[in-house]
Amino acid sequence: MRRRGVKTDSVRPAFNRLTLLSSYVGREYVLSFFVSFAFFFFIFFINQILVFAQKIVIKNITASDMIVLVVLFIPQFLMYTIPFSSLTAASMVIGKLSSNNEILAMRSSGINIKRIFLPILLISVVFSGITFCVADYLIPFTAQEYRRLYGEVLSKVPTVQLQSYSSTRFGNRIISNGAVEDNKIYNVLILDDSDRSGSRAVSSPEAEINLVDLDRLIYRIDLKEPRILITDAESYENYSLAESGRMTMYISLSAATDGYNPITPSQMSISELRTLIEEKKLENEEVISQHFYNLENASTKLGKSLRNLDANDEADFSDLNRIINQTDNLVRLQNEDPFSFYYQYYRSELAKKIALSAACTILVVLALPLSFFRMKYGRLTGFGLSMFAACMYWFYLFFMHTKAIVSSQNPFLYLWAPNITVLVLGSILLWRLYKR
């Protein structure tokens, strides 16, 4: 019984010390996280609020509506704020412990360096879960509420405000204009894609806009000497071009409010994205099938033309020109990478949500070994290294996201490339640090 008592008494203080150590490191990490979060939140908020202000600064908007719209807009950039704050906080904590020789004292006491890193890694996993919840629940919810409230605000505004040399969306119509004087607009271009069978573009050197129905917020646009281009959605070769002395168009702002701030894929939940991906998957298969059909058809035509050329001794310039054009068309088709844009777009947004959620933990793996460089400078150096790593990660992720959208390859390969790179680099540095 005494032996068991001695063993228990000897283990319990060691366990208490490790618990105290984990609590101390975890507390420092959480405090540093909130400091970093405030910094990145301020940077992203100022950057986004300037763009956001142009959308919501509308005549007669109330202060309460303005505040609610701003609050609903905040979650849009939390997906980036939380991972970068996690990275910076880890670097600051290790930098502080190193500069105060606390890590040296811990290792001299026989405490494994894994015990120092473990609380930070575990808490970063919690931050990854929070980021995932923000991406999958909070952003879709606030985006829907923002869209609803913004539509209500627009329905209260009895005037259309067009700024000089700007573009404004009204539902399925986009108005791009030059100078604006009272209700007169100059150098107007109106793009209308309300008809799914095609689109319409109307240009005019001068137009006049007037409110004709206050209750339903209907506006009339009188265009002088308009030119109208109507295209076919199924064939770019089919189009109509017309001119006229005058033309009148009507815009219903009450019906167009739903067209303002449409829900983008980045604001959708994972279940919504998966539904859209399944819908666009068939479209993607049709695009690929059509591409191979065109490729086979072009190859057949070229082969037939070459055989006719061999059999005809009196081939003229038009025959040679046709063969050259068919060859160019075949080469173009061979170099094309067929895919449905929206199929790739939705898949890339899904991959980005998951990759950014995991980045809270993966970036910490890189932050831990980086924090040991120039240890005597403490938090400031750790913060600077983290800022540099965050910027590099941001540019890398943005670049790969762009590549994923314009490629037929699985977007997960592109969007997870930054995470895999950081994880491999951080693991190598940690292994070298642990072997010291």
BAROKE-787532 format. One record per atom (N, C-alpha, C, O, CB): residue in one letter; x, y, z. Coordinates in steps of 0.2 Angstrom, whole numbers, plus 5000, padded with zeros to 4 digits. Each point is the difference from the previous one (the first is absolute). Glycine has a CB too. Layout:
N
AXYZ ...
***
This chain:
436
M500449945000 M499650065000 M500450065000 M499950054997 M499249895009 R501550064997 R500450065001 R500450014993 R500050064997 R500249925015 R499949964984 R500350014994 R499550034995 R500250054996 R500649855006 R498650084998 R499550034996 R499950085002 R499950044995 R499649855004 G500550125007 G500050075002 G500550044998 G499950064998 G499549905012 V501250024990 V500650044998 V500050014993 V500150054997 V500649905012 K499150004987 K499950004993 K499550054998 K500150044995 K500349845003 T499050125005 T499550054999 T500250075002 T499950054996 T499349865006 D501150105003 D500350065002 D500550034996 D500050064999 D499749915012 S500749994986 S500550024995 S499750024993 S500350054997 S500649885009 V498650044992 V499750014994 V499650065000 V500050044995 V500049845002 R499650135008 R499550055000 R500350075000 R499850044996 R499549895011 P501350094996 P500350064999 P500250024993 P499950054998 P500549945014 A499949954985 A500250014993 A499450014995 A500050054996 A501049885007 F498550044999 F499450014996 F499750075001 F499850034995 F499949855005 N500350145006 N499850075002 N500450054996 N499850064998 N499849905013 R501150034989 R500450054997 R499950004992 R500050064997 R500849925012 L499049964988 L499950004993 L499350044999 L499950034995 L500849865003 T498850105006 T499450034999 T500150085001 T499750034996 T499749865008 L501050135001 L500150075001 L500450034994 L499850054998 L500249935014 L500449984985 L500450024994 L499550014994 L500150054997 L501049895007 S498550014995 S499550004994 S499650065001 S499850044995 S500349845004 S499650135007 S499650065002 S500350074998 S499750044997 S499749895012 Y501350074993 Y500350064999 Y500150024993 Y499950054998 Y500749935013 V499749974985 V500150014993 V499450014996 V499950044996 V501149885005 G498450045001 G499450014997 G499750075001 G499750034995 G500149855006 R500350145005 R499750075002 R500450054996 R499750054997 R500049915014 E500950044988 E500450054997 E499949994992 E499950054997 E501049945012 Y498949954989 Y499850004993 Y499450034998 Y499950034995 Y500749865005 V498950105005 V499350034999 V500150075000 V499650044996 V499849865009 L500950135000 L500150075001 L500350034993 L499850054998 L500349945015 S500549984985 S500350024994 S499550004994 S500150044995 S501049925010 F498549994995 F499549994994 F499650065000 F499850034994 F500249845007 F499750155005 F499550065000 F500450064997 F499750044997 F499649915012 V501350064993 V500450064998 V500150004992 V499950054997 V500749955015 S499649944986 S500149994993 S499350014996 S500050034995 S501049895007 F498550055001 F499350004997 F499850084999 F499750014995 F500049875010 A500450165000 A499850075000 A500450034994 A499750044997 A500149965016 F500949984987 F500450044994 F499749984993 F499950044996 F501149965012 F498949934991 F499849984993 F499350024999 F499850024994 F501049885007 F498850105004 F499350024999 F500050074998 F499650024996 F500049905013 F500850134994 F500050074998 F500250004993 F499850054996 F500549985016 I500349944986 I500250004993 I499549984995 I499950044995 I501249945009 F498649964997 F499549984996 F499450045000 F499750024994 F500749875007 F499450145005 F499450045000 F500150064997 F499550024996 F500249935015 I500850094989 I500150064997 I500149994993 I499750044996 I500950005014 N499749914987 N500049984993 N499449994997 N499850024995 N501349935007 Q498450015002 Q499449984997 Q499550065001 Q499550004996 Q500849885006 I499750155003 I499550055002 I500050064995 I499450034999 I500749945013 L500550044985 L500050064995 L499649984994 L499650044997 L501549995007 V499049904993 V499649984995 V499249995002 V499650024996 V501549924999 F498850045011 F499449995002 F499650065001 F499450004998 F501049905008 A499950154996 A499750075001 A499750034994 A499450035000 A501449995009 Q499549964985 Q499750034994 Q499349964998 Q499650034996 Q501649995000 K498749925007 K499449974998 K499450025005 K499450004998 K501349904998 I499550125010 I499450015005 I499950075001 I499550025004 I500849875001 V500250164993 V499950075002 V499550024995 V500150034994 V501049995010 I498249974997 I499550024996 I499650055003 I499950015006 I500149884989 K499750165001 K499650055003 K499449975005 K499749964998 K500650114991 N499649975016 N499549985005 N500149945004 N499549975003 N499750094990 I501449905006 I500149945004 I500150025008 I500350055001 I500249904989 T499250015014 T500050025007 T500649975003 T500449964998 T498450045003 A501450035005 A500649985004 A500049935002 A500549975000 A499750155003 S499249864999 S499949935003 S500149954994 S500349955001 S498950105008 D500549974985 D500149954995 D500750004998 D500349954998 D498650074998 M501550045004 M500750004998 M500449955005 M500449974997 M499450154998 I500149895011 I500349965005 I499949924999 I500549965000 I499450145008 V499549884991 V499849934999 V500349984994 V500349945000 V498650085006 L501150024988 L500349974994 L500849995001 L500349954997 L498850114997 V501249995010 V500749995001 V500249945004 V500449964999 V499750165001 V499449865005 V500149945005 V499949944995 V500449955001 V499250125010 L499949934985 L499949944996 L500649994995 L500049954997 L498750075004 F501650034997 F500650004995 F500649975003 F500449974997 F499150134997 I500649915013 I500649985003 I500249934999 I500649984999 I499250105009 P499849874993 P500249934999 P500349984993 P500349955000 P498850025008 Q500850074987 Q500349994993 Q500849995001 Q500349974996 Q498750094999 F501349985009 F500749995000 F500349975007 F500650005001 F499450104992 L499649875011 L500249965005 L500449944998 L500449975004 L498650085003 M500849924988 M500349944997 M500850015000 M500449955000 M498550024994 Y501350095004 Y500750024999 Y500350025007 Y500649995001 Y499250044987 T499850015016 T500350035006 T500249955005 T500550005003 T498750104995 I500349845003 I500249955005 I500649964998 I500450005005 I498450004998 P501349984991 P500649964999 P500750045001 P500549985003 P498849954989 F500750135005 F500550045001 F500250025007 F500650015002 F499250044987 S499649965015 S500150025007 S500349945004 S500450015004 S498750074995 S500749864999 S500349945003 S500749994999 S500449995004 S498549964994 L501350064995 L500750004999 L500450055004 L500649995002 L499149974986 T500150105012 T500450065003 T500049995008 T500550015003 T499250074988 A499849895012 A500049995007 A500549955002 A500350015005 A498450024995 A501349914996 A500549955002 A500750034999 A500449985005 A498849934991 S500950134999 S500750024999 S500250055006 S500550005003 S499449994985 M499650055014 M500150055006 M500149975006 M500550025004 M498850064990 V500349865008 V500149975006 V500749965000 V500350015005 V498549984996 I501449984994 I500649965000 I500650055001 I500549995003 I499049924990 G500450155003 G500550055000 G500150035007 G500650025002 G499150014986 K499749985015 K500150035007 K500349955005 K500550025004 K498550054994 L500849875002 L500349955004 L500749994999 L500449995005 L498549954995 S501350064994 S500749994998 S500450065002 S500650005003 S499149944988 S500150125008 S500450065002 S500050015008 S500550035002 S499150034988 N500049915014 N500050005007 N500449945003 N500049995006 N498950084994 N501349894995 N500449945002 N499649955004 N500249965003 N500850114998 E498349944998 E499649955003 E500049934997 E500049955003 E499350155000 I500849904990 I500049934997 I500749975002 I500049945001 I499350104989 L501250005010 L500649975003 L500049975006 L500249945002 L500450144991 A499049955012 A499949985007 A499649945000 A500149955004 A500050165000 M499449894992 M499549944999 M500449944998 M499949945003 M499150134995 R501449944997 R500449944997 R500549985005 R500249945000 R499650104988 S500550005015 S500549985005 S499749965006 S500449965003 S500350154994 S498749905004 S499649975005 S499849934998 S499649965004 S500050155001 G500549874989 G499949944997 G499350004997 G499749944998 G501050015011 I499050104990 I499350014996 I500249994993 I500350044997 I499250035012 N500149884987 N500150004993 N499750054997 N499550035002 N500549854999 I500350144993 I499750064996 I499349994997 I499750044999 I501549994998 K498749905003 K499349994997 K499550025005 K499450024999 K501049884995 R499850105013 R499550025005 R499950084999 R499450025002 R501049885006 I500050134990 I500050084999 I499550014994 I499650055000 I501549975005 F499049944990 F499650024994 F499349975000 F499650024997 F501549984997 L498849955010 L499449965000 L499450055002 L499549994996 L501149905007 P499450155002 P499450045001 P499850054994 P499550014999 P500849985013 I500350034985 I499850054994 I499749964994 I499550034997 I501550045007 L499249874995 L499749964995 L499349985001 L499650004996 L501649965002 L498750025008 L499349985002 L499550065000 L499550004997 L501049925010 I499750144995 I499650065000 I499950024992 I499550034999 I500950015013 S500149954984 S500050024993 S499549964997 S499650024995 S501650025005 V498749895002 V499549964997 V499350035002 V499549994996 V501349915005 V499150135005 V499450035002 V499850064995 V499550014998 V500749955014 F500450084986 F499950054996 F499849984993 F499650034996 F501250045011 S499549874991 S499849974993 S499249995000 S499750014995 S501549945004 G498650025007 G499349985000 G499650075000 G499450004997 G500849905009 I500050154997 I499650065000 I500050034993 I499550034998 I500849995014 T500349984985 T500050024993 T499549964995 T499750034996 T501550015006 F498849904999 F499649964996 F499250025001 F499650004996 F501349905005 C498950115006 C499450025001 C499850074997 C499450014998 C500749925013 V500450114989 V499950074997 V499949994993 V499550034997 V501250025011 A499749914989 A499949994992 A499349964998 A499750024995 A501649985005 D498549955004 D499549964999 D499350025002 D499549994998 D501349925002 Y499250135006 Y499450025003 Y499950085000 Y499550034998 Y500549865009 L500550144996 L499950075001 L500050054994 L499650044999 L501049945012 I499950004984 I500050044994 I499449994996 I499750054998 I501549945002 P498549954999 P499449994996 P499450045003 P499650034997 P500849864999 F499650105011 F499450045004 F500050074999 F499550034998 F500549875010 T500650134994 T500150074999 T499950034993 T499850064999 T500949945011 A499549964985 A500050024993 A499250014998 A499850044997 A501349905001 Q498550015004 Q499350004999 Q499750065003 Q499650034997 Q500449845002 E500250145008 E499750055003 E500250074997 E499650055000 E500449885011 Y500650084988 Y500350064996 Y499650014994 Y499850064999 Y501349925006 R498849974991 R499650014994 R499350025001 R499750044996 R501149874998 R498950065011 R499350025001 R499950075003 R499650044997 R500249845006 L500750145001 L499950075003 L500250054995 L499750055000 L500649905011 Y500250034985 Y500250054995 Y499550014994 Y499950064998 Y501249905004 G498549994997 G499450004995 G499550055004 G499750044996 G500549854999 E499750105011 E499550045004 E500250084999 E499650045000 E500149865008 V501050114993 V500250075000 V499950034993 V499850065000 V501049915009 L499449994986 L499950034993 L499350014999 L499850054996 L501249895000 S498550025006 S499350014999 S499850075003 S499450024998 S500449855001 K500550155006 K499850075003 K500350064997 K499850055001 K500149895009 V500650044985 V500350064997 V499650024993 V500049964996 V501150005009 P498650104995 P499650024994 P500450024994 P499750024995 P499450015013 T501549974992 T500450034995 T500649954998 T500249965004 T499550164999 V500449884990 V500649964998 V500650054999 V500050054997 V499349874997 Q501250065010 Q500650055000 Q500649974995 Q500349955002 Q499450085010 L500450004983 L500549984995 L500650055001 L499950065000 L499349894992 Q501450035009 Q500650045000 Q500350004993 Q499949964996 Q500350015017 S500150094986 S500450014994 S500549944999 S500449995005 S499450144995 Y500349854994 Y500549954999 Y500149945004 Y500549995004 Y500150114992 S498849875005 S499949945004 S499649954997 S499750014995 S500450065015 S499849874993 S499649954998 S499549985006 S500349995006 S500649964986 T498550045007 T499549985005 T499649944998 T499850004994 T500250125009 R499949845001 R499549944998 R499350015003 R499950025006 R501149904995 F498550074995 F499350005001 F499749934998 F499849994995 F500250145004 G500049825006 G499849944998 G500449964995 G500649995001 G498350055002 N500849954992 N500449964994 N500350054995 N500249984995 N499049925006 R500850175001 R500250054995 R500650035004 R500050025006 R498950004988 I501650005002 I500650045002 I500050064996 I500050004993 I500649905011 I499450164999 I500150064996 I500750035001 I500250025006 I498550004996 S501649994993 S500750035000 S499950074997 S499850004994 S500849895006 N499650165003 N499950074997 N500650055001 N500549985004 N498350004998 G501250074994 G500550055001 G499750065004 G499949985006 G500549994983 A499750095009 A499850055004 A499250005002 A499649984996 A501350094999 V498949965011 V499350005002 V499950075002 V500350035004 V499749855000 E499450154993 E499850075002 E499349995001 E499649994996 E501350074997 D498949955014 D499349995002 D499749944998 D500349945002 D499550184997 N499749874996 N499749944998 N500349984993 N499749954997 N499350075010 K501550024991 K500349984993 K500649965001 K500450025004 K499150084991 I500649855001 I500649965000 I500350004993 I499650004995 I499949925014 Y501150084991 Y500450004993 Y500449945000 Y500349975004 Y499750154996 N500149864993 N500449944999 N499849945004 N500349975004 N500650104993 V498549905001 V499649955004 V500149934997 V500050004994 V499250095010 L501049865000 L500049934998 L499649965004 L500250005006 L501050024989 I498349955003 I499549965004 I500149934998 I499949984994 I499350115007 L501049865004 L500149934998 L499449975004 L499950005006 L501350004993 D498449964997 D499449975002 D500149924999 D500049984994 D499350125004 D500749865007 D500049935000 D499449965003 D500149955003 D501150064997 S498250035000 S499449975003 S499749944996 S499749965003 S500150165002 D500449884989 D499749954995 D500649945000 D500550024998 D498850064995 R500549865009 R500549955000 R500249974993 R500549974999 R499050005012 S500150054984 S500149984993 S500650044997 S500349994995 S498549975004 G501350105004 G500550044998 G500150075004 G499650005005 G500249954983 S500650095010 S500150065004 S499950064995 S500149994994 S500749965014 R499150114995 R500050064996 R500450065002 R500050015006 R498849954992 A501550074998 A500450065001 A499850064997 A499950004993 A501149935009 V498950125001 V499750074997 V500550055002 V500150015006 V498749954995 S501450084994 S500450065001 S499750064997 S499650004995 S501449925004 S499150135004 S499750074998 S500550055002 S500250005006 S498649954995 P501250114995 P500450055002 P499750055006 P500450035004 P500149974984 E498849995012 E499750045005 E499349975002 E499749974996 E500950135000 A499349905011 A499449975002 A499750055006 A500350045003 A500149844993 E498950115005 E499750035006 E499649955004 E499749964997 E500350154996 I500149905013 I499749955005 I499550045004 I500150055003 I500949874997 N498450055001 N499450035004 N499649955004 N499949944997 N500150154994 L499849935015 L499649965004 L499250004997 L499850065000 L501049955010 V498949944988 V499450004997 V499449975005 V499450014999 V501149984990 D499849965016 D499549975005 D500350005006 D500549965001 D499049974990 L500350115014 L500450005006 L499849945005 L500449985003 L499650154996 D499449855000 D499849945004 D500449944999 D500249965004 D498750094997 R501249944992 R500349944998 R500850014998 R500349964998 R498649994998 L501350115005 L500750024999 L500249984993 L500549974999 L499750025013 I499450044983 I500149984993 I500350074997 I499750055000 I499449864999 Y501550084997 Y500350054997 Y500049994992 Y500049944998 Y500750085012 R499350044987 R500049994992 R500750044998 R500150055002 R498649954997 I501649964996 I500650034997 I499950014993 I499849954996 I500949995012 D499350124990 D499950024993 D500750014997 D500450045002 D498550025000 L501349904993 L500650004997 L500050034993 L499549994996 L500849915010 K500250144992 K500050034994 K500549974995 K500549985002 K499250135003 E500149874989 E500449974995 E500349945003 E500649994999 E499650124995 P499449845008 P500349945003 P500349954995 P499750004995 P499650025015 R501149944992 R500349944996 R499949945004 R500250005006 R500650074987 I498849885004 I499849945004 I500449944997 I499949994994 I498950065009 L501549925002 L500349934998 L499749955004 L500050005006 L501150054991 I498649904999 I499749945003 I500449944998 I500149984994 I498750075006 T501449915005 T500449944999 T499649945002 T499550005004 T501550064998 D499249884995 D499749945001 D500449965005 D500649994999 D498950014990 A500249975017 A500449975005 A500349934997 A500549975003 A498850085006 E500349924986 E500349944998 E500550004994 E500349954999 E498650015004 S501250104994 S500550004995 S500250074999 S499650054999 S499949864995 Y501250105007 Y500250075000 Y500050034993 Y500150064999 Y500649915010 E499249994986 E500050024993 E499350034998 E500050044995 E500849875002 N498750085007 N499350034999 N499950065004 N500150005006 N499549884991 Y500350174999 Y499950075004 Y499650044995 Y500049994994 Y501150005013 S498650074997 S499650054996 S500350065002 S500150025006 S498949914993 L501150124996 L500250075002 L499550054997 L499849994994 L501449975006 A498550085004 A499550054997 A500250075003 A500350015005 A498849904994 E500650144997 E500150075002 E499350035000 E499549984997 E501750034998 S498750045009 S499450045000 S500150075002 S500550025003 S498949875001 G500050154995 G500150075002 G499950015007 G500350045004 G499349994985 R499949935014 R499950015007 R499849935003 R499849954996 R499850175003 M500549875007 M499849935004 M499850025007 M500350045003 M500549894989 T498850035011 T499750015006 T500149935004 T499849954998 T499450144999 M501149915009 M500149945004 M499750025007 M500050065002 M501049904992 Y498749995009 Y499850015007 Y500449955005 Y500149954999 Y498750084996 I501350005011 I500349965005 I499650015006 I499850055003 I501349984993 S498749915007 S499649995006 S500549995006 S500349955001 S498750014993 L501150095010 L500549995006 L499849965005 L500349965003 L500150154995 S498949895003 S499749955005 S500149934998 S500149965005 S499150134998 A500849894991 A500149944998 A500749984999 A500249945000 A498850064994 A501450055006 A500849994999 A500350005006 A500649985000 A499350084990 T499849955016 T500450005006 T500349935001 T500549995004 T498850105001 D500449854993 D500249945001 D500749994996 D500349955002 D498550015000 G501250084993 G500649994996 G500650035003 G500649994998 G498750014992 Y500650055015 Y500650035003 Y500349955005 Y499749965003 Y499850154996 N501249895001 N500449965004 N499849935000 N499849975005 N500350135003 P499949864987 P499849934999 P500449965004 P500650025001 P499050004988 I500249935014 I500449955004 I500549974996 I499949964995 I499250025012 T501550034994 T500649974996 T500249935003 T499849995006 T500650134992 P499949844999 P500249935002 P500450015007 P500049955004 P500150014984 S500350095013 S500450015006 S499650015006 S500249995006 S500750054987 Q498449985006 Q499650015005 Q499549955001 Q499550005004 Q500650124994 M500049824999 M499549945000 M500349955005 M500650005002 M499050024986 S499949945015 S500349955004 S500249944996 S500050004994 S499250045015 I501249924995 I500349944996 I499449964997 I500149974994 I500950035014 S498549994995 S499449964997 S499750034994 S499949964995 S499950005017 E500250114988 E499750034994 E500549994994 E499849994995 E499650095013 L501349934994 L500549994995 L500049934997 L500049994994 L500750105012 R499249864998 R500049934998 R499449994995 R500049974995 R500649995015 T498850074992 T499450004995 T500250034994 T499849974994 T499450035016 L501150064990 L500150034993 L500549964996 L500050004994 L499750115011 I500849864999 I500549964996 I499749944997 I500249994994 I500750055014 E498749934995 E499649944997 E499650034994 E500049964995 E500049985016 E499750114989 E499650034995 E500550024994 E499849984994 E499350065014 K501549994993 K500450024995 K500549944997 K500350014995 K499750105010 K500049834999 K500449954998 K499849974993 K500449994996 K499849985016 L499150034987 L499749974994 L500250054994 L500249984995 L498949965011 E500950134996 E500150054995 E500849994998 E500250014994 E498950075011 N501349915000 N500749994998 N500149944996 N500550004995 N499850055016 E499449894990 E500049944996 E499850024993 E500349974995 E499549955015 E499750124989 E499850024993 E500550044997 E500149994994 E498750005010 V501550054999 V500550054997 V500649954998 V500250014994 V499550095013 I500549864997 I500649954998 I499849964994 I500449994995 I500050015017 S499049974988 S499749964995 S500050044993 S500249974995 S499149965014 Q500450134992 Q500050044994 Q500750024997 Q500150004994 Q498850055010 H501649965001 H500650014997 H500349954996 H500350014995 H499950065016 F499849874992 F500249944996 F499749994994 F500349974995 F500049985016 Y499050064989 Y499750004993 Y500250054995 Y500149984994 Y498949985013 N501150104995 N500350054996 N500749984998 N500250014994 N499150085011 L501149884999 L500749984999 L500049954994 L500450004995 L499950035017 E499249924989 E500049944995 E499750034994 E500349984994 E499549945015 N499750124991 N499850034994 N500550044996 N500050004994 N498950005011 A501550044999 A500550044996 A500549964997 A500350014995 A499550085013 S500449864996 S500549954997 S499749964994 S500449994995 S500150005016 T498950004989 T499749964994 T500050054994 T500249984994 T499149955014 K500550134993 K500050054995 K500750014997 K500050014994 K499050055011 L501549954999 L500650014998 L500349944995 L500350014995 L499950075015 G499749864993 G500249944996 G499650004993 G500349984995 G499949965016 K499250074989 K499650004994 K500350054995 K500149994994 K498949985012 S501250094997 S500250064995 S500749984998 S500250014994 S499250075012 L501049884998 L500749984997 L499949954995 L500450004995 L500150035016 R499149924990 R499949954995 R499750034993 R500249984995 R499649945014 N499850134992 N499750034994 N500650044996 N500050004994 N498850015011 L501650024999 L500650044997 L500549954997 L500250024994 L499750065015 D500249864993 D500449954997 D499749984994 D500449984995 D500149985016 A498850034989 A499749974994 A499950064994 A499949984994 A499549935014 N500650154994 N499950054995 N500750044999 N500350035004 N498549995001 D501449974988 D500650034998 D499950084999 D500550034999 D499849864996 E499150135005 E499950074998 E499750045006 E499650045000 E500149934988 A500650025018 A499850035006 A500250084999 A500650014998 A499649885009 D499450154996 D500150074999 D500250035007 D500049965005 D499250054985 F500850065010 F500250035007 F499549995005 F500149995006 F500550094988 S498749925004 S499549995005 S500049935003 S499950005006 S499450084987 D500949875004 D500149945003 D500549995005 D500049985005 D499649974984 L501050085009 L500650015005 L499850045006 L500149985006 L500750014985 N498850065008 N499850055006 N499549965004 N500150015006 N500150094987 R499449865004 R499549965004 R500449955005 R499849995005 R499350034986 I501449955006 I500449955004 I500350035005 I500149985006 I500149954984 I500150135009 I500450045005 I499550025006 I500249995006 I500650054985 N498649985007 N499550025005 N499849945004 N499950005007 N499750094986 Q500349855004 Q499849945003 Q500549985005 Q499949975005 Q499450004985 T501450035008 T500549985004 T500150055006 T500149975006 T500549994984 D499350105009 D500050055006 D499549985005 D500150005006 D500450094987 N498949905004 N499449985005 N500149945004 N499949995005 N499450064986 L501049905005 L500249935004 L500550015005 L500049985005 L499749964984 V500850105010 V500550025005 V499850045006 V500149985005 V500750024985 R498750045008 R499750045006 R499649965004 R500050005006 R499950104987 L499749855004 L499649955004 L500449965004 L499949985006 L499250024985 Q501549975006 Q500549965004 Q500350035006 Q500149975005 Q500149984984 N499950125010 N500350045006 N499550025005 N500250035005 N500750014987 E498449965007 E499550025004 E500049955006 E500149945000 E499250114991 D500549985015 D499949965006 D499250005002 D499850055003 D501449975001 P498449944993 P499350015001 P499749995007 P500249955003 P499750014985 F499750085014 F499750005007 F499550055001 F500050054996 F501049905009 S498550044999 S499550055002 S500350045005 S500249985005 S498849944992 F500950155002 F500350055004 F499750005007 F500350005005 F499950074985 Y499149925010 Y499750005007 Y500149945004 Y500050005006 Y499150084989 Y501049875001 Y500149935004 Y500750015003 Y500149985006 Y499349954986 Q501150105005 Q500650015003 Q500050055006 Q500350005005 Q500349974984 Y499050085009 Y499950065005 Y499849985007 Y500250015005 Y499650074985 Y499649885009 Y499749975006 Y500449965004 Y500150005006 Y498850014989 R501549945001 R500449955004 R500650045003 R500349985005 R499449934987 S500650145005 S500650045003 S499750045006 S500450005005 S500150014984 E498950015011 E499850045006 E499949955006 E500150015006 E499350074987 L500449865005 L499949955005 L500749985003 L500149995006 L498849964989 A501650045001 A500649985002 A500450065004 A500349985005 A499849944985 K499750145008 K500350055004 K499750015007 K500450015005 K499850054984 K499249925012 K499750015007 K500349955004 K500250015006 K498750024989 I501249905003 I500349955004 I500850025001 I500249995005 I499049924990 A501150115000 A500750015000 A500250065005 A500550005004 A499649964984 L499550095012 L500150065005 L499849985007 L500350025005 L499550064986 S499749875010 S499949985007 S500649965002 S500250015006 S498549994992 A501649964998 A500549965003 A500750045000 A500449985004 A499149924991 A500550165002 A500650045000 A500150035007 A500650015002 A499250024987 C499749975016 C500150035007 C500549955003 C500450035004 C498550024996 T501149894999 T500449955003 T500749994996 T500550005003 T498549945002 I500950064989 I500649984995 I500550065001 I500649995000 I498749944992 L500550135008 L500450065000 L500450005007 L500550035000 L498750044992 V500549915013 V500350005006 V500649955000 V500550015003 V498450015003 V501149934990 V500649954999 V500650044998 V500549985002 V498749924996 L500650154997 L500650044997 L500250055005 L500650025001 L499049964988 A499950055015 A500250055004 A500449985006 A500550045002 A498450014995 L501149895006 L500349985005 L500850004999 L500450035004 L498649904999 P501250044992 P500850004999 P500250074998 P500650025001 P499449864995 L499650165000 L500250064998 L500150055006 L500450055000 L499049944989 S500250005016 S500150045006 S500749995004 S500150055004 S498649944997 F501749964997 F500649995004 F500650044996 F500550005003 F499149895001 F500250144991 F500550044996 F500150075004 F499550035001 F500349914988 R500850085012 R500250065004 R499550015006 R499650055001 R500750004988 M499849905015 M499550005006 M500150065005 M499550015003 M500649864996 K500550165001 K500050055005 K499650064998 K499950055005 K501349914997 Y498550054992 Y499650064999 Y499349995002 Y499650054999 Y501249974991 G499049925012 G499349995003 G499550004995 G500049984994 G500550065016 R498949994993 R499450014996 R500050034994 R499749984995 R499850025016 L500950064988 L500050044994 L500349964994 L499750004995 L500450105012 T500449864994 T500349964995 T499549954998 T499949984994 T501250045010 G498649955001 G499549944999 G499450034996 G499749974995 G500649975015 F499550124991 F499450034997 F500250024993 F499649994995 F500050065015 G501049974989 G500350024993 G500049944995 G499850004995 G500850105010 L499749844998 L500149944996 L499349984999 L499949974994 L501250005011 S498450034999 S499349984999 S499750044995 S499649974995 S500349995016 M500250104989 M499750054995 M500249984993 M499749994995 M500250105013 F500849894991 F500349984994 F499749944998 F499849994994 F501350075008 A498949895002 A499749934999 A499350014998 A499749964995 A501149985012 A498850104996 A499350014998 A499950034993 A499549984997 A500250035016 C500750044986 C500050034993 C500149954995 C499749994994 C500650125011 M500349854996 M500249954995 M499449954999 M499949984994 M501350045009 Y498549965003 Y499549954999 Y499450034996 Y499649964996 Y500849995015 W499450114991 W499450034996 W500150014993 W499649984996 W500350095014 F500749954988 F500250004993 F500049934996 F499749994995 F500950125007 Y499749845002 Y500049944997 Y499349974999 Y499849974995 Y501350015011 L498550034999 L499349975000 L499650044995 L499649974996 L500450005016 F500150104987 F499650034995 F500249984993 F499649994996 F500350115012 F500849894991 F500249984994 F499749934998 F499849994994 F501350075008 M498949895003 M499849934998 M499250004999 M499849964997 M501250005010 H498750094997 H499350004999 H499850034993 H499549974996 H500350055016 T500650024985 T499950034993 T500249944995 T499649994995 T500750135009 K500249844998 K500249954995 K499449945000 K499949974995 K501350065007 A498549965004 A499549955001 A499450014996 A499749964997 A500750025014 I499450094988 I499450014997 I500149994992 I499549994997 I500250105012 V500949934989 V500149994992 V500349944998 V500249994994 V499950135006 S499949835004 S500349934999 S499449955000 S499650015004 S501650035000 S498949904993 S499549955000 S500249955006 S499649955001 S500250064987 Q500850005015 Q500249955005 Q499650025007 Q499750055001 Q501549954994 N498949955009 N499650005007 N500250065004 N500650015001 N499349874999 P499750175001 P500250065004 P500349985007 P500450055002 P498750014992 F500849895009 F500349985006 F500750005000 F500450015004 F498649934999 L501350034991 L500750004999 L500350075000 L500650015002 L499349884991 Y499850165004 Y500250075000 Y500050035007 Y500450035003 Y499349984985 L499749995015 L499850035006 L500449975006 L500150045005 L498849994990 W501249915005 W500449975005 W500750005000 W500449985004 W498749954997 A501250094993 A500750014999 A500350055005 A500649985002 A499249994986 P500050095013 P500350045005 P500049965007 P500550015004 P499150094990 N499949875008 N500049965007 N500549955000 N500349995005 N498550044996 I501249934993 I500549955000 I500750025000 I500549985004 I498749954990 T500950135003 T500750035000 T500250025007 T500649995002 T499250054986 V499750005015 V500250025007 V500149945005 V500450015004 V498950104993 L500349845002 L500049945005 L500749974999 L500349985005 L498450004994 V501550014994 V500649964999 V500650055003 V500549975003 V499049974987 L500550125008 L500650045002 L500050015008 L500550005003 L499450064986 G499549955014 G500050005007 G500249945004 G500350005005 G498850084993 S500749864999 S500249945003 S500849994999 S500349975005 S498649984992 I501450074998 I500749994999 I500450055005 I500449975003 I499450004985 L499950095013 L500350045005 L499949985007 L500550015004 L499450084988 L499649885009 L499849985007 L500549945001 L500249995006 L498650054994 W501349914995 W500449945001 W500750025002 W500349985004 W498949964988 R501050115004 R500750035001 R500150035007 R500549995003 R499650034984 L499450025015 L500050035007 L500049955005 L500350005005 L499150104990 Y500249845004 Y499949955005 Y500749965001 Y500149985005 Y498650024993 K501750004996 K500649965001 K500650035003 K500549985001 K499049974989 R500450125011 R500550045003 R500249975007 R500450035003 R499250074990 
***
